[in-house]
Amino acid sequence: MAYLITDECIMCGACEPECPNEAISEGDDLYVIDPDKCTECVGFFSTQQCYEVCPVEAPAPDPDHEETQEELMAKFEKLNPGMEPKE
């Protein structure tokens, strides 16, 4: 499933440059994750980089965008044509 950023976000911006799919952007009150671009870092890393760098653990799984590992990998391949998965 895609991730989302909860109200715990302190707008530090640590997550935005860590997203390999450029799915994170600055919103009005907190950073937001585009679920169409979020692959949970599948294809790049074994863990979600936004969560790893967030000092307040604001990124969390988005229950409205549940996806299987196969669906996340298919999304990775669509967003990154010709790129070989790293993880």
N, CA, C and O atoms as a CHARMM CRD file, in Angstrom:
* protein
*
  348
    1    1 MET  N      0.84000  -1.16900   0.00000 PROA 1      0.00000
    2    1 MET  CA     0.00000   0.00000   0.00000 PROA 1      0.00000
    3    1 MET  C      0.88300   1.23000   0.00000 PROA 1      0.00000
    4    1 MET  O      2.00800   1.19700   0.49900 PROA 1      0.00000
    5    2 ALA  N      0.39300   2.27100  -0.53800 PROA 2      0.00000
    6    2 ALA  CA     1.11800   3.52900  -0.52400 PROA 2      0.00000
    7    2 ALA  C      1.19300   4.04200   0.91000 PROA 2      0.00000
    8    2 ALA  O      0.43400   3.61200   1.77800 PROA 2      0.00000
    9    3 TYR  N      2.09600   4.94400   1.13600 PROA 3      0.00000
   10    3 TYR  CA     2.20400   5.59500   2.43200 PROA 3      0.00000
   11    3 TYR  C      1.51400   6.95200   2.37600 PROA 3      0.00000
   12    3 TYR  O      1.27600   7.49900   1.29900 PROA 3      0.00000
   13    4 LEU  N      1.20100   7.48200   3.54300 PROA 4      0.00000
   14    4 LEU  CA     0.67800   8.83800   3.66500 PROA 4      0.00000
   15    4 LEU  C      1.41900   9.48200   4.81800 PROA 4      0.00000
   16    4 LEU  O      2.07800   8.79400   5.59700 PROA 4      0.00000
   17    5 ILE  N      1.31700  10.78900   4.93400 PROA 5      0.00000
   18    5 ILE  CA     1.95900  11.49400   6.03100 PROA 5      0.00000
   19    5 ILE  C      0.86500  11.97200   6.97000 PROA 5      0.00000
   20    5 ILE  O     -0.07100  12.66000   6.56200 PROA 5      0.00000
   21    6 THR  N      1.00200  11.59600   8.23500 PROA 6      0.00000
   22    6 THR  CA    -0.01300  11.90000   9.23900 PROA 6      0.00000
   23    6 THR  C      0.13600  13.32300   9.77700 PROA 6      0.00000
   24    6 THR  O      1.06900  14.04600   9.42800 PROA 6      0.00000
   25    7 ASP  N     -0.80300  13.69700  10.62800 PROA 7      0.00000
   26    7 ASP  CA    -0.79300  15.02200  11.25000 PROA 7      0.00000
   27    7 ASP  C      0.39700  15.23600  12.17400 PROA 7      0.00000
   28    7 ASP  O      0.61100  16.34700  12.66000 PROA 7      0.00000
   29    8 GLU  N      1.16500  14.19700  12.42000 PROA 8      0.00000
   30    8 GLU  CA     2.35900  14.32700  13.25600 PROA 8      0.00000
   31    8 GLU  C      3.46100  15.11100  12.53600 PROA 8      0.00000
   32    8 GLU  O      4.43000  15.53500  13.16500 PROA 8      0.00000
   33    9 CYS  N      3.31700  15.30300  11.23000 PROA 9      0.00000
   34    9 CYS  CA     4.32700  15.98100  10.40700 PROA 9      0.00000
   35    9 CYS  C      4.67100  17.35100  10.98900 PROA 9      0.00000
   36    9 CYS  O      3.78100  18.13700  11.31500 PROA 9      0.00000
   37   10 ILE  N      5.97000  17.63000  11.11600 PROA 10     0.00000
   38   10 ILE  CA     6.43600  18.92200  11.62600 PROA 10     0.00000
   39   10 ILE  C      7.01700  19.79300  10.50800 PROA 10     0.00000
   40   10 ILE  O      7.66200  20.80900  10.77100 PROA 10     0.00000
   41   11 MET  N      6.78200  19.38400   9.26200 PROA 11     0.00000
   42   11 MET  CA     7.21000  20.16000   8.08900 PROA 11     0.00000
   43   11 MET  C      8.72800  20.36700   8.03300 PROA 11     0.00000
   44   11 MET  O      9.19400  21.41300   7.58000 PROA 11     0.00000
   45   12 CYS  N      9.49400  19.38200   8.48700 PROA 12     0.00000
   46   12 CYS  CA    10.95000  19.52400   8.46700 PROA 12     0.00000
   47   12 CYS  C     11.51800  19.32200   7.07100 PROA 12     0.00000
   48   12 CYS  O     12.59100  19.84000   6.75900 PROA 12     0.00000
   49   13 GLY  N     10.81300  18.57600   6.22800 PROA 13     0.00000
   50   13 GLY  CA    11.25100  18.36100   4.86100 PROA 13     0.00000
   51   13 GLY  C     12.27800  17.25800   4.67900 PROA 13     0.00000
   52   13 GLY  O     12.79900  17.08700   3.57700 PROA 13     0.00000
   53   14 ALA  N     12.58200  16.51100   5.71800 PROA 14     0.00000
   54   14 ALA  CA    13.58900  15.45000   5.61900 PROA 14     0.00000
   55   14 ALA  C     13.18100  14.35400   4.64300 PROA 14     0.00000
   56   14 ALA  O     14.03900  13.73300   4.01500 PROA 14     0.00000
   57   15 CYS  N     11.89900  14.11500   4.51200 PROA 15     0.00000
   58   15 CYS  CA    11.40500  13.00800   3.69500 PROA 15     0.00000
   59   15 CYS  C     11.46100  13.28300   2.19000 PROA 15     0.00000
   60   15 CYS  O     11.73300  12.37800   1.40100 PROA 15     0.00000
   61   16 GLU  N     11.21100  14.50300   1.80500 PROA 16     0.00000
   62   16 GLU  CA    11.04900  14.81400   0.37900 PROA 16     0.00000
   63   16 GLU  C     12.23200  14.37500  -0.49100 PROA 16     0.00000
   64   16 GLU  O     12.01400  13.70200  -1.49800 PROA 16     0.00000
   65   17 PRO  N     13.47100  14.72700  -0.14600 PROA 17     0.00000
   66   17 PRO  CA    14.57500  14.31900  -1.01800 PROA 17     0.00000
   67   17 PRO  C     14.90400  12.82600  -0.96300 PROA 17     0.00000
   68   17 PRO  O     15.63400  12.32300  -1.81700 PROA 17     0.00000
   69   18 GLU  N     14.37500  12.12200   0.02700 PROA 18     0.00000
   70   18 GLU  CA    14.65500  10.69100   0.17700 PROA 18     0.00000
   71   18 GLU  C     13.78200   9.81400  -0.70200 PROA 18     0.00000
   72   18 GLU  O     14.10500   8.64500  -0.91400 PROA 18     0.00000
   73   19 CYS  N     12.68900  10.34700  -1.21700 PROA 19     0.00000
   74   19 CYS  CA    11.75900   9.54000  -2.00300 PROA 19     0.00000
   75   19 CYS  C     12.31800   9.30300  -3.40200 PROA 19     0.00000
   76   19 CYS  O     12.49900  10.25700  -4.15800 PROA 19     0.00000
   77   20 PRO  N     12.59300   8.05100  -3.75900 PROA 20     0.00000
   78   20 PRO  CA    13.16800   7.76900  -5.07000 PROA 20     0.00000
   79   20 PRO  C     12.19500   7.98200  -6.23000 PROA 20     0.00000
   80   20 PRO  O     12.62100   8.09400  -7.38000 PROA 20     0.00000
   81   21 ASN  N     10.90400   8.03800  -5.94300 PROA 21     0.00000
   82   21 ASN  CA     9.89800   8.24100  -6.98800 PROA 21     0.00000
   83   21 ASN  C      9.37300   9.67600  -7.04300 PROA 21     0.00000
   84   21 ASN  O      8.46400   9.98000  -7.81500 PROA 21     0.00000
   85   22 GLU  N      9.94900  10.55500  -6.22300 PROA 22     0.00000
   86   22 GLU  CA     9.50800  11.94900  -6.15300 PROA 22     0.00000
   87   22 GLU  C      8.00800  12.04800  -5.88700 PROA 22     0.00000
   88   22 GLU  O      7.30600  12.86800  -6.47900 PROA 22     0.00000
   89   23 ALA  N      7.53200  11.18300  -4.97400 PROA 23     0.00000
   90   23 ALA  CA     6.10900  11.14400  -4.63600 PROA 23     0.00000
   91   23 ALA  C      5.74200  12.11300  -3.52200 PROA 23     0.00000
   92   23 ALA  O      4.55900  12.34500  -3.27000 PROA 23     0.00000
   93   24 ILE  N      6.74000  12.68200  -2.85200 PROA 24     0.00000
   94   24 ILE  CA     6.48200  13.54500  -1.70200 PROA 24     0.00000
   95   24 ILE  C      6.63700  15.00800  -2.10100 PROA 24     0.00000
   96   24 ILE  O      7.59300  15.39300  -2.77500 PROA 24     0.00000
   97   25 SER  N      5.66900  15.81000  -1.66600 PROA 25     0.00000
   98   25 SER  CA     5.73200  17.25300  -1.92500 PROA 25     0.00000
   99   25 SER  C      5.19800  18.01100  -0.72200 PROA 25     0.00000
  100   25 SER  O      4.50700  17.45200   0.12900 PROA 25     0.00000
  101   26 GLU  N      5.52800  19.28900  -0.66800 PROA 26     0.00000
  102   26 GLU  CA     5.09200  20.12300   0.43600 PROA 26     0.00000
  103   26 GLU  C      3.63900  20.51500   0.24400 PROA 26     0.00000
  104   26 GLU  O      3.25800  21.03700  -0.80400 PROA 26     0.00000
  105   27 GLY  N      2.83500  20.25900   1.25900 PROA 27     0.00000
  106   27 GLY  CA     1.43700  20.66600   1.23800 PROA 27     0.00000
  107   27 GLY  C      1.25500  21.93000   2.06300 PROA 27     0.00000
  108   27 GLY  O      2.23700  22.55900   2.45900 PROA 27     0.00000
  109   28 ASP  N      0.02700  22.30200   2.32200 PROA 28     0.00000
  110   28 ASP  CA    -0.24500  23.51100   3.09300 PROA 28     0.00000
  111   28 ASP  C      0.19100  23.38300   4.55100 PROA 28     0.00000
  112   28 ASP  O      0.86300  24.26600   5.08300 PROA 28     0.00000
  113   29 ASP  N     -0.19600  22.27300   5.19700 PROA 29     0.00000
  114   29 ASP  CA     0.08300  22.10400   6.61700 PROA 29     0.00000
  115   29 ASP  C      1.04000  20.96000   6.92600 PROA 29     0.00000
  116   29 ASP  O      1.55400  20.86000   8.04000 PROA 29     0.00000
  117   30 LEU  N      1.27700  20.10400   5.94900 PROA 30     0.00000
  118   30 LEU  CA     2.18500  18.97900   6.10900 PROA 30     0.00000
  119   30 LEU  C      2.59400  18.48400   4.73500 PROA 30     0.00000
  120   30 LEU  O      1.99100  18.84600   3.72400 PROA 30     0.00000
  121   31 TYR  N      3.61100  17.66400   4.70800 PROA 31     0.00000
  122   31 TYR  CA     4.02400  17.08300   3.42900 PROA 31     0.00000
  123   31 TYR  C      3.00100  16.02700   3.01600 PROA 31     0.00000
  124   31 TYR  O      2.33700  15.43100   3.86400 PROA 31     0.00000
  125   32 VAL  N      2.88000  15.80300   1.72200 PROA 32     0.00000
  126   32 VAL  CA     1.91000  14.84100   1.21000 PROA 32     0.00000
  127   32 VAL  C      2.61200  13.85300   0.28600 PROA 32     0.00000
  128   32 VAL  O      3.64200  14.16000  -0.31400 PROA 32     0.00000
  129   33 ILE  N      2.03300  12.66800   0.18700 PROA 33     0.00000
  130   33 ILE  CA     2.56800  11.61400  -0.67600 PROA 33     0.00000
  131   33 ILE  C      1.53100  11.30300  -1.74500 PROA 33     0.00000
  132   33 ILE  O      0.37000  11.03200  -1.43900 PROA 33     0.00000
  133   34 ASP  N      1.95600  11.34500  -2.99100 PROA 34     0.00000
  134   34 ASP  CA     1.09400  10.99400  -4.12200 PROA 34     0.00000
  135   34 ASP  C      1.00500   9.47000  -4.17600 PROA 34     0.00000
  136   34 ASP  O      2.00600   8.81700  -4.47200 PROA 34     0.00000
  137   35 PRO  N     -0.16300   8.88200  -3.90000 PROA 35     0.00000
  138   35 PRO  CA    -0.27400   7.42500  -3.88400 PROA 35     0.00000
  139   35 PRO  C     -0.02200   6.78500  -5.25000 PROA 35     0.00000
  140   35 PRO  O      0.30200   5.59900  -5.32100 PROA 35     0.00000
  141   36 ASP  N     -0.16400   7.54200  -6.32400 PROA 36     0.00000
  142   36 ASP  CA     0.09900   6.99400  -7.64900 PROA 36     0.00000
  143   36 ASP  C      1.59100   6.85300  -7.92400 PROA 36     0.00000
  144   36 ASP  O      1.98600   6.15100  -8.85500 PROA 36     0.00000
  145   37 LYS  N      2.42300   7.51400  -7.12300 PROA 37     0.00000
  146   37 LYS  CA     3.87600   7.43100  -7.29500 PROA 37     0.00000
  147   37 LYS  C      4.56700   6.64500  -6.18700 PROA 37     0.00000
  148   37 LYS  O      5.71900   6.23800  -6.34100 PROA 37     0.00000
  149   38 CYS  N      3.87500   6.42800  -5.07400 PROA 38     0.00000
  150   38 CYS  CA     4.49200   5.74200  -3.93300 PROA 38     0.00000
  151   38 CYS  C      4.50800   4.23700  -4.16600 PROA 38     0.00000
  152   38 CYS  O      3.47000   3.61500  -4.39200 PROA 38     0.00000
  153   39 THR  N      5.70800   3.66800  -4.10500 PROA 39     0.00000
  154   39 THR  CA     5.87000   2.21800  -4.22600 PROA 39     0.00000
  155   39 THR  C      6.36500   1.61000  -2.91900 PROA 39     0.00000
  156   39 THR  O      6.80400   0.46000  -2.89600 PROA 39     0.00000
  157   40 GLU  N      6.29700   2.38200  -1.82300 PROA 40     0.00000
  158   40 GLU  CA     6.86400   1.94900  -0.54400 PROA 40     0.00000
  159   40 GLU  C      8.35100   1.66700  -0.71000 PROA 40     0.00000
  160   40 GLU  O      8.92000   0.87200   0.03800 PROA 40     0.00000
  161   41 CYS  N      8.97300   2.30100  -1.66900 PROA 41     0.00000
  162   41 CYS  CA    10.39100   2.15400  -2.01300 PROA 41     0.00000
  163   41 CYS  C     10.70600   0.78200  -2.61900 PROA 41     0.00000
  164   41 CYS  O     11.87600   0.43700  -2.78600 PROA 41     0.00000
  165   42 VAL  N      9.67700  -0.00100  -2.94900 PROA 42     0.00000
  166   42 VAL  CA     9.88600  -1.28200  -3.63300 PROA 42     0.00000
  167   42 VAL  C     10.62900  -1.01100  -4.93700 PROA 42     0.00000
  168   42 VAL  O     10.27700  -0.10900  -5.69700 PROA 42     0.00000
  169   43 GLY  N     11.65400  -1.80400  -5.17400 PROA 43     0.00000
  170   43 GLY  CA    12.49000  -1.62800  -6.35900 PROA 43     0.00000
  171   43 GLY  C     13.74000  -0.82700  -6.07700 PROA 43     0.00000
  172   43 GLY  O     14.70800  -0.88300  -6.83700 PROA 43     0.00000
  173   44 PHE  N     13.72200  -0.07700  -4.97900 PROA 44     0.00000
  174   44 PHE  CA    14.87000   0.74700  -4.60900 PROA 44     0.00000
  175   44 PHE  C     15.50800   0.31100  -3.29500 PROA 44     0.00000
  176   44 PHE  O     16.72000   0.11200  -3.22100 PROA 44     0.00000
  177   45 PHE  N     14.68200   0.16200  -2.25600 PROA 45     0.00000
  178   45 PHE  CA    15.16500  -0.12800  -0.91100 PROA 45     0.00000
  179   45 PHE  C     14.27900  -1.16400  -0.24100 PROA 45     0.00000
  180   45 PHE  O     13.15700  -1.40600  -0.68600 PROA 45     0.00000
  181   46 SER  N     14.77400  -1.77100   0.81800 PROA 46     0.00000
  182   46 SER  CA    13.98600  -2.77000   1.54200 PROA 46     0.00000
  183   46 SER  C     13.11700  -2.14300   2.62800 PROA 46     0.00000
  184   46 SER  O     12.27300  -2.81900   3.21700 PROA 46     0.00000
  185   47 THR  N     13.31900  -0.85800   2.89500 PROA 47     0.00000
  186   47 THR  CA    12.50400  -0.14700   3.87300 PROA 47     0.00000
  187   47 THR  C     12.02600   1.17400   3.26900 PROA 47     0.00000
  188   47 THR  O     12.58700   1.65800   2.28600 PROA 47     0.00000
  189   48 GLN  N     10.99900   1.73900   3.86000 PROA 48     0.00000
  190   48 GLN  CA    10.43600   2.99800   3.38500 PROA 48     0.00000
  191   48 GLN  C     11.33600   4.13600   3.86200 PROA 48     0.00000
  192   48 GLN  O     11.43500   4.40200   5.06000 PROA 48     0.00000
  193   49 GLN  N     11.98500   4.79900   2.91600 PROA 49     0.00000
  194   49 GLN  CA    12.96100   5.82200   3.24700 PROA 49     0.00000
  195   49 GLN  C     12.34800   7.03500   3.93900 PROA 49     0.00000
  196   49 GLN  O     12.98900   7.63300   4.80400 PROA 49     0.00000
  197   50 CYS  N     11.13200   7.40700   3.58100 PROA 50     0.00000
  198   50 CYS  CA    10.49200   8.55300   4.24100 PROA 50     0.00000
  199   50 CYS  C     10.33700   8.28000   5.73000 PROA 50     0.00000
  200   50 CYS  O     10.57700   9.15800   6.55800 PROA 50     0.00000
  201   51 TYR  N      9.93600   7.06100   6.06400 PROA 51     0.00000
  202   51 TYR  CA     9.76700   6.67900   7.46800 PROA 51     0.00000
  203   51 TYR  C     11.11100   6.63900   8.17900 PROA 51     0.00000
  204   51 TYR  O     11.22800   7.07400   9.32500 PROA 51     0.00000
  205   52 GLU  N     12.11800   6.11800   7.50300 PROA 52     0.00000
  206   52 GLU  CA    13.44600   5.98200   8.10600 PROA 52     0.00000
  207   52 GLU  C     14.04400   7.32100   8.52900 PROA 52     0.00000
  208   52 GLU  O     14.71300   7.39600   9.56000 PROA 52     0.00000
  209   53 VAL  N     13.81600   8.37700   7.75300 PROA 53     0.00000
  210   53 VAL  CA    14.42900   9.67400   8.05100 PROA 53     0.00000
  211   53 VAL  C     13.54100  10.60600   8.85500 PROA 53     0.00000
  212   53 VAL  O     14.01800  11.63600   9.33400 PROA 53     0.00000
  213   54 CYS  N     12.28300  10.28300   9.01700 PROA 54     0.00000
  214   54 CYS  CA    11.34400  11.17400   9.69700 PROA 54     0.00000
  215   54 CYS  C     11.60200  11.17800  11.21300 PROA 54     0.00000
  216   54 CYS  O     11.57600  10.12000  11.84300 PROA 54     0.00000
  217   55 PRO  N     11.85100  12.35600  11.80200 PROA 55     0.00000
  218   55 PRO  CA    12.12000  12.40900  13.23900 PROA 55     0.00000
  219   55 PRO  C     10.88700  12.17700  14.12100 PROA 55     0.00000
  220   55 PRO  O     11.02800  11.93400  15.31900 PROA 55     0.00000
  221   56 VAL  N      9.68700  12.25000  13.54600 PROA 56     0.00000
  222   56 VAL  CA     8.46900  12.06300  14.33800 PROA 56     0.00000
  223   56 VAL  C      7.61600  10.89000  13.85300 PROA 56     0.00000
  224   56 VAL  O      6.47900  10.72600  14.29600 PROA 56     0.00000
  225   57 GLU  N      8.15500  10.08000  12.95300 PROA 57     0.00000
  226   57 GLU  CA     7.46600   8.89600  12.42900 PROA 57     0.00000
  227   57 GLU  C      6.10100   9.24000  11.83700 PROA 57     0.00000
  228   57 GLU  O      5.12600   8.52100  12.05300 PROA 57     0.00000
  229   58 ALA  N      6.03500  10.35000  11.08500 PROA 58     0.00000
  230   58 ALA  CA     4.77400  10.77600  10.47600 PROA 58     0.00000
  231   58 ALA  C      4.32500   9.91300   9.29700 PROA 58     0.00000
  232   58 ALA  O      3.11800   9.73300   9.13100 PROA 58     0.00000
  233   59 PRO  N      5.21700   9.37000   8.47300 PROA 59     0.00000
  234   59 PRO  CA     4.73700   8.49900   7.38300 PROA 59     0.00000
  235   59 PRO  C      4.16700   7.19300   7.93100 PROA 59     0.00000
  236   59 PRO  O      4.72100   6.58800   8.84900 PROA 59     0.00000
  237   60 ALA  N      3.05500   6.78000   7.34800 PROA 60     0.00000
  238   60 ALA  CA     2.39000   5.55400   7.77800 PROA 60     0.00000
  239   60 ALA  C      1.69800   4.91500   6.58200 PROA 60     0.00000
  240   60 ALA  O      1.39200   5.60200   5.60800 PROA 60     0.00000
  241   61 PRO  N      1.44800   3.61000   6.64200 PROA 61     0.00000
  242   61 PRO  CA     0.71100   2.96200   5.55700 PROA 61     0.00000
  243   61 PRO  C     -0.66400   3.60700   5.36200 PROA 61     0.00000
  244   61 PRO  O     -1.35300   3.92800   6.33100 PROA 61     0.00000
  245   62 ASP  N     -1.04500   3.78800   4.12100 PROA 62     0.00000
  246   62 ASP  CA    -2.32800   4.40100   3.77900 PROA 62     0.00000
  247   62 ASP  C     -3.36000   3.29500   3.56300 PROA 62     0.00000
  248   62 ASP  O     -3.30400   2.59000   2.55600 PROA 62     0.00000
  249   63 PRO  N     -4.30400   3.13500   4.49700 PROA 63     0.00000
  250   63 PRO  CA    -5.28200   2.04300   4.37200 PROA 63     0.00000
  251   63 PRO  C     -6.20500   2.19900   3.16500 PROA 63     0.00000
  252   63 PRO  O     -6.87100   1.23800   2.77900 PROA 63     0.00000
  253   64 ASP  N     -6.25900   3.37000   2.56800 PROA 64     0.00000
  254   64 ASP  CA    -7.09300   3.58400   1.38400 PROA 64     0.00000
  255   64 ASP  C     -6.39600   3.19100   0.09300 PROA 64     0.00000
  256   64 ASP  O     -6.99800   3.23700  -0.97900 PROA 64     0.00000
  257   65 HSD  N     -5.12300   2.80200   0.19000 PROA 65     0.00000
  258   65 HSD  CA    -4.35900   2.42500  -1.00800 PROA 65     0.00000
  259   65 HSD  C     -3.55600   1.14800  -0.75800 PROA 65     0.00000
  260   65 HSD  O     -2.32900   1.14400  -0.85400 PROA 65     0.00000
  261   66 GLU  N     -4.26200   0.07400  -0.44000 PROA 66     0.00000
  262   66 GLU  CA    -3.60900  -1.21100  -0.20000 PROA 66     0.00000
  263   66 GLU  C     -3.16800  -1.82600  -1.51800 PROA 66     0.00000
  264   66 GLU  O     -3.92900  -1.87700  -2.48400 PROA 66     0.00000
  265   67 GLU  N     -1.91000  -2.29900  -1.53900 PROA 67     0.00000
  266   67 GLU  CA    -1.35900  -2.93100  -2.73800 PROA 67     0.00000
  267   67 GLU  C     -0.49000  -4.11400  -2.33400 PROA 67     0.00000
  268   67 GLU  O      0.13000  -4.10300  -1.27000 PROA 67     0.00000
  269   68 THR  N     -0.44700  -5.12000  -3.17700 PROA 68     0.00000
  270   68 THR  CA     0.42000  -6.26200  -2.93800 PROA 68     0.00000
  271   68 THR  C      1.84200  -5.91800  -3.37800 PROA 68     0.00000
  272   68 THR  O      2.07100  -4.91400  -4.05200 PROA 68     0.00000
  273   69 GLN  N      2.78300  -6.75900  -2.99100 PROA 69     0.00000
  274   69 GLN  CA     4.17100  -6.56900  -3.43800 PROA 69     0.00000
  275   69 GLN  C      4.24700  -6.59400  -4.96200 PROA 69     0.00000
  276   69 GLN  O      5.02300  -5.85200  -5.56500 PROA 69     0.00000
  277   70 GLU  N      3.43600  -7.45400  -5.57900 PROA 70     0.00000
  278   70 GLU  CA     3.43500  -7.54400  -7.04400 PROA 70     0.00000
  279   70 GLU  C      2.91300  -6.25000  -7.67300 PROA 70     0.00000
  280   70 GLU  O      3.44900  -5.78100  -8.67800 PROA 70     0.00000
  281   71 GLU  N      1.86600  -5.67800  -7.07700 PROA 71     0.00000
  282   71 GLU  CA     1.32400  -4.41700  -7.58500 PROA 71     0.00000
  283   71 GLU  C      2.31800  -3.27400  -7.40100 PROA 71     0.00000
  284   71 GLU  O      2.45300  -2.41600  -8.27300 PROA 71     0.00000
  285   72 LEU  N      3.02100  -3.26500  -6.25000 PROA 72     0.00000
  286   72 LEU  CA     4.02600  -2.23400  -6.02200 PROA 72     0.00000
  287   72 LEU  C      5.17800  -2.36600  -7.02000 PROA 72     0.00000
  288   72 LEU  O      5.69300  -1.36300  -7.51300 PROA 72     0.00000
  289   73 MET  N      5.58300  -3.60700  -7.31500 PROA 73     0.00000
  290   73 MET  CA     6.65600  -3.81300  -8.28400 PROA 73     0.00000
  291   73 MET  C      6.20800  -3.39100  -9.67900 PROA 73     0.00000
  292   73 MET  O      6.99300  -2.81500 -10.43200 PROA 73     0.00000
  293   74 ALA  N      4.97400  -3.66800 -10.02700 PROA 74     0.00000
  294   74 ALA  CA     4.44100  -3.24600 -11.32800 PROA 74     0.00000
  295   74 ALA  C      4.42100  -1.72000 -11.41900 PROA 74     0.00000
  296   74 ALA  O      4.71300  -1.15400 -12.47200 PROA 74     0.00000
  297   75 LYS  N      4.08000  -1.06500 -10.32400 PROA 75     0.00000
  298   75 LYS  CA     4.08000   0.40100 -10.29800 PROA 75     0.00000
  299   75 LYS  C      5.51200   0.91700 -10.45300 PROA 75     0.00000
  300   75 LYS  O      5.75000   1.87400 -11.18900 PROA 75     0.00000
  301   76 PHE  N      6.47400   0.28000  -9.75300 PROA 76     0.00000
  302   76 PHE  CA     7.88400   0.64400  -9.89200 PROA 76     0.00000
  303   76 PHE  C      8.30700   0.55900 -11.35500 PROA 76     0.00000
  304   76 PHE  O      8.93500   1.48000 -11.87900 PROA 76     0.00000
  305   77 GLU  N      7.96300  -0.54100 -12.01000 PROA 77     0.00000
  306   77 GLU  CA     8.34900  -0.74800 -13.41300 PROA 77     0.00000
  307   77 GLU  C      7.70400   0.27900 -14.33200 PROA 77     0.00000
  308   77 GLU  O      8.32700   0.73000 -15.29300 PROA 77     0.00000
  309   78 LYS  N      6.45900   0.65300 -14.04600 PROA 78     0.00000
  310   78 LYS  CA     5.77100   1.65800 -14.85500 PROA 78     0.00000
  311   78 LYS  C      6.40500   3.03500 -14.67000 PROA 78     0.00000
  312   78 LYS  O      6.57400   3.77700 -15.63800 PROA 78     0.00000
  313   79 LEU  N      6.75600   3.37700 -13.42700 PROA 79     0.00000
  314   79 LEU  CA     7.34200   4.68700 -13.13500 PROA 79     0.00000
  315   79 LEU  C      8.80700   4.79300 -13.56100 PROA 79     0.00000
  316   79 LEU  O      9.31500   5.89100 -13.79100 PROA 79     0.00000
  317   80 ASN  N      9.47400   3.65500 -13.66300 PROA 80     0.00000
  318   80 ASN  CA    10.91300   3.63300 -13.95600 PROA 80     0.00000
  319   80 ASN  C     11.21200   2.65700 -15.09300 PROA 80     0.00000
  320   80 ASN  O     11.91000   1.66500 -14.88100 PROA 80     0.00000
  321   81 PRO  N     10.69900   2.91800 -16.28800 PROA 81     0.00000
  322   81 PRO  CA    10.88200   1.96700 -17.39600 PROA 81     0.00000
  323   81 PRO  C     12.35000   1.70100 -17.68400 PROA 81     0.00000
  324   81 PRO  O     13.16600   2.61700 -17.78500 PROA 81     0.00000
  325   82 GLY  N     12.65800   0.41400 -17.81200 PROA 82     0.00000
  326   82 GLY  CA    14.02000  -0.00100 -18.13300 PROA 82     0.00000
  327   82 GLY  C     14.94700  -0.08700 -16.94900 PROA 82     0.00000
  328   82 GLY  O     16.05800  -0.59900 -17.09300 PROA 82     0.00000
  329   83 MET  N     14.55000   0.38800 -15.78200 PROA 83     0.00000
  330   83 MET  CA    15.41000   0.33100 -14.59200 PROA 83     0.00000
  331   83 MET  C     15.27300  -1.02700 -13.92000 PROA 83     0.00000
  332   83 MET  O     14.16400  -1.52600 -13.72900 PROA 83     0.00000
  333   84 GLU  N     16.37500  -1.60400 -13.57300 PROA 84     0.00000
  334   84 GLU  CA    16.37000  -2.86800 -12.84000 PROA 84     0.00000
  335   84 GLU  C     16.14800  -2.60100 -11.36000 PROA 84     0.00000
  336   84 GLU  O     16.74900  -1.67500 -10.81600 PROA 84     0.00000
  337   85 PRO  N     15.30200  -3.38100 -10.69000 PROA 85     0.00000
  338   85 PRO  CA    15.11000  -3.20500  -9.25500 PROA 85     0.00000
  339   85 PRO  C     16.42300  -3.43500  -8.50300 PROA 85     0.00000
  340   85 PRO  O     17.20600  -4.31600  -8.85900 PROA 85     0.00000
  341   86 LYS  N     16.65200  -2.64400  -7.47400 PROA 86     0.00000
  342   86 LYS  CA    17.87600  -2.75800  -6.67000 PROA 86     0.00000
  343   86 LYS  C     17.68700  -3.69800  -5.49700 PROA 86     0.00000
  344   86 LYS  O     18.63600  -4.35200  -5.06400 PROA 86     0.00000
  345   87 GLU  N     16.48300  -3.76900  -4.98500 PROA 87     0.00000
  346   87 GLU  CA    16.21400  -4.62800  -3.81600 PROA 87     0.00000
  347   87 GLU  C     15.17400  -5.65500  -4.18300 PROA 87     0.00000
  348   87 GLU  O     14.80000  -6.47900  -3.34900 PROA 87     0.00000
